[in-house]
Protein backbone atom coordinates (compact mmCIF):
# COMPACT_ATOMS: atom_id res chain seq x y z
CA UNK A 1 0.00 0.00 0.00
CA UNK A 2 1.39 3.40 -0.99
CA UNK A 3 1.30 6.00 1.76
CA UNK A 4 0.39 9.47 0.59
CA UNK A 5 2.37 12.41 1.87
CA UNK A 6 0.20 14.70 4.02
CA UNK A 7 -0.96 17.82 2.19
CA UNK A 8 1.10 20.90 3.04
CA UNK A 9 -1.02 23.53 4.79
CA UNK A 10 -0.32 27.24 4.30
CA UNK A 11 -1.78 30.18 6.22
CA UNK A 12 -1.83 33.51 4.33
CA UNK A 13 -2.31 36.63 6.49
CA UNK A 14 -2.69 40.00 4.75
CA UNK A 15 -5.11 42.90 5.07
CA UNK A 16 -4.96 43.25 1.27
CA UNK A 17 -7.77 40.83 0.43
CA UNK A 18 -6.97 40.78 -3.29
CA UNK A 19 -3.34 39.78 -2.68
CA UNK A 20 -4.30 37.14 -0.09
CA UNK A 21 -6.89 35.64 -2.46
CA UNK A 22 -4.41 35.62 -5.36
CA UNK A 23 -1.72 33.88 -3.28
CA UNK A 24 -4.31 31.38 -2.04
CA UNK A 25 -5.40 30.57 -5.60
CA UNK A 26 -1.81 30.10 -6.84
CA UNK A 27 -0.97 27.76 -3.94
CA UNK A 28 -4.19 25.77 -4.20
CA UNK A 29 -3.38 25.24 -7.90
CA UNK A 30 -0.15 23.60 -6.65
CA UNK A 31 -2.16 21.18 -4.51
CA UNK A 32 -1.60 22.93 -1.17
CA UNK A 33 -4.32 23.42 1.43
CA UNK A 34 -4.62 27.16 2.13
CA UNK A 35 -6.47 29.29 4.68
CA UNK A 36 -6.34 33.08 4.83
CA UNK A 37 -6.93 35.79 7.43
CA UNK A 38 -6.99 39.58 7.20
CA UNK A 39 -4.92 40.68 10.23
CA UNK A 40 -2.68 39.34 12.98
CA UNK A 41 -5.49 38.65 15.45
CA UNK A 42 -7.50 36.63 12.91
CA UNK A 43 -4.25 35.05 11.70
CA UNK A 44 -3.36 33.76 15.16
CA UNK A 45 -6.87 32.33 15.60
CA UNK A 46 -6.61 30.69 12.17
CA UNK A 47 -3.21 29.23 13.14
CA UNK A 48 -4.70 27.62 16.25
CA UNK A 49 -7.52 26.03 14.24
CA UNK A 50 -5.67 25.17 11.03
CA UNK A 51 -2.17 24.20 12.30
CA UNK A 52 -0.36 25.20 9.08
CA UNK A 53 3.10 24.06 8.00
CA UNK A 54 3.94 27.49 6.54
CA UNK A 55 2.78 31.02 7.41
CA UNK A 56 2.92 33.79 4.80
CA UNK A 57 2.26 37.12 6.47
CA UNK A 58 2.26 40.80 5.73
CA UNK A 59 4.16 42.78 8.35
CA UNK A 60 2.08 45.98 8.49
CA UNK A 61 -1.54 45.17 9.33
CA UNK A 62 -4.24 46.57 11.61
CA UNK A 63 -4.80 45.24 15.13
CA UNK A 64 -1.77 42.92 15.42
CA UNK A 65 1.07 43.15 12.88
CA UNK A 66 2.76 40.12 11.35
CA UNK A 67 5.78 40.25 13.67
CA UNK A 68 3.59 40.31 16.78
CA UNK A 69 1.43 37.49 15.42
CA UNK A 70 4.48 35.34 14.69
CA UNK A 71 5.71 35.89 18.26
CA UNK A 72 2.50 34.25 19.50
CA UNK A 73 2.69 31.47 16.92
CA UNK A 74 6.37 30.74 17.68
CA UNK A 75 5.41 30.21 21.35
CA UNK A 76 3.60 27.09 20.06
CA UNK A 77 5.84 26.14 17.17
CA UNK A 78 9.20 27.95 17.09
CA UNK A 79 10.43 26.42 13.83
CA UNK A 80 7.37 27.02 11.65
CA UNK A 81 8.38 28.15 8.17
CA UNK A 82 7.55 31.83 7.77
CA UNK A 83 7.48 34.16 4.79
CA UNK A 84 7.16 37.85 5.60
CA UNK A 85 5.90 40.39 3.05
CA UNK A 86 5.94 44.18 3.20
CA UNK A 87 5.70 47.17 0.91
CA UNK A 88 8.55 48.71 2.93
CA UNK A 89 10.84 45.98 4.26
CA UNK A 90 13.79 48.28 5.12
CA UNK A 91 12.71 49.24 8.68
CA UNK A 92 12.32 45.53 9.48
CA UNK A 93 15.47 44.25 7.77
CA UNK A 94 17.63 44.05 10.95
CA UNK A 95 14.89 42.13 12.80
CA UNK A 96 14.26 39.84 9.82
CA UNK A 97 17.98 39.11 9.47
CA UNK A 98 18.06 37.99 13.11
CA UNK A 99 14.92 35.89 12.58
CA UNK A 100 16.51 34.25 9.55
CA UNK A 101 19.49 33.16 11.68
CA UNK A 102 17.20 31.43 14.19
CA UNK A 103 14.22 30.23 12.17
CA UNK A 104 13.25 29.09 8.66
CA UNK A 105 12.34 32.58 7.40
CA UNK A 106 12.14 34.26 3.99
CA UNK A 107 10.94 37.74 3.15
CA UNK A 108 9.64 39.53 0.08
CA UNK A 109 9.26 43.21 -0.64
CA UNK A 110 5.97 44.05 -2.36
CA UNK A 111 5.44 43.93 -5.22
CA UNK A 112 7.02 40.53 -5.88
CA UNK A 113 6.44 37.82 -8.46
CA UNK A 114 4.04 35.07 -7.49
CA UNK A 115 6.40 32.65 -9.25
CA UNK A 116 9.25 33.50 -6.85
CA UNK A 117 6.90 33.03 -3.88
CA UNK A 118 5.70 29.72 -5.30
CA UNK A 119 9.31 28.52 -5.71
CA UNK A 120 10.20 29.37 -2.09
CA UNK A 121 7.12 27.59 -0.75
CA UNK A 122 7.65 24.48 -2.83
CA UNK A 123 11.39 24.17 -2.10
CA UNK A 124 12.44 21.53 0.42
CA UNK A 125 12.69 22.79 4.00
CA UNK A 126 16.44 22.11 4.14
CA UNK A 127 17.03 24.84 1.55
CA UNK A 128 14.99 27.43 3.45
CA UNK A 129 17.41 27.21 6.40
CA UNK A 130 20.43 28.29 4.36
N, C-alpha and C positions, 0 to 999 in steps of 0.2 A: 504494500500500500504506500503510495506516495504522499508524504506530508507536505501540505501547502505552507508556505511562509506566511506568517500573520501580516495582514495589510498594515502598511505604515500609516499612522494617523498624524495629521498636521493641523495645528491650531493657527489661524490667521487672525491677528488683532490689529485693526486699523480703523480710525474714525472716518476715513475716506471709503465710503461704502462701495463705490465703483471699483476702486483698486482692490479692495478685499474680495469682491465678487469675481473680478477678473483672475486674481491669483487662485482663488478656489476652483474656478472652471479649468484653468490650465493644469492644476495638480490632479483634479479628478479625472481629467483626460489621460493622465499618466497612471491611473489605477490606484491613487492614494485616497484615503478617507479623510475628508476635510470638514472642519467646523470653523465658523468665524464669529468674531465678537467686535463691538465697535468702540470699546475703551478698556482701560486696564482693570476696572472693577468687574465688568462683564467677562473679560478675558480670564481673570483668575477663577471666577465661577465656572466658566466653560472648561478650564483646565481640570478642576476638581471632578467634574462630571465625565469628561471625555478622555482624560489620561493620554494626551498626545505623546508621540515620539519626538516631534519637532514643534517648536513655537516660532512663528514668523510674526514680529511685532514692530509697529511704528514706535518711535520713541516719544514724540510729542503728541499727546492725546488729552482730552478732558478727563476730569476726575482723577484717575491714577495713570501716570505715564508708563511707558513700556519698561523703563528701568526699575521703577517701583514694583510693577507687577511681577517682573522676573525675580526680584528679591523674595517675594512671597512664594513663587513657584519653586525656586531653588531651595527653599527651606524643606520642601517635600522631596525634590529630585534635583540635587545639585548639578548633575552632569547632563541634563536635558539639552539636546541640540537647540541652539537659538540663532535666529537670523534677525538682526535689528535693521530697520529701515528709517531713514529720515531725510527730509528735504534739506536739512542743514546739519550734517554729521560732525562738522568741525568742533563745536563746543563739547561734544561727547567723545571725541577721538581718544583722549588720554584714558578715560574710563573704559572704553571699549577695548583698547589695547591691553589693559590689565585683565579684563574679562577673558580676552582671547588666550592669555597665558594660563588661565586657570580652568577654563571651560571650553566645550566645543561651540565656538561662536564665530559667526560671519556677520558682516554688515554691508549694506548697500545704501548709497546716496541716491535719493529720488531725483530725477527719473532714472530708472535702470531698465535693462532689457529683461523681459520675462524669461527668455531663453537662458540668460546667465543665472537667474534665480532657480530655474528648473534644474540646471546642471548641478548647482550646489546642493540642492535637496536630494537629488538622485545619486550623488556620489557616495561611496562607502564612508562610513563613520570614521574610519582610520585616517582618511585624507583630510577630514574637517579639523583634526587636532593638530595639523602641521602648522 
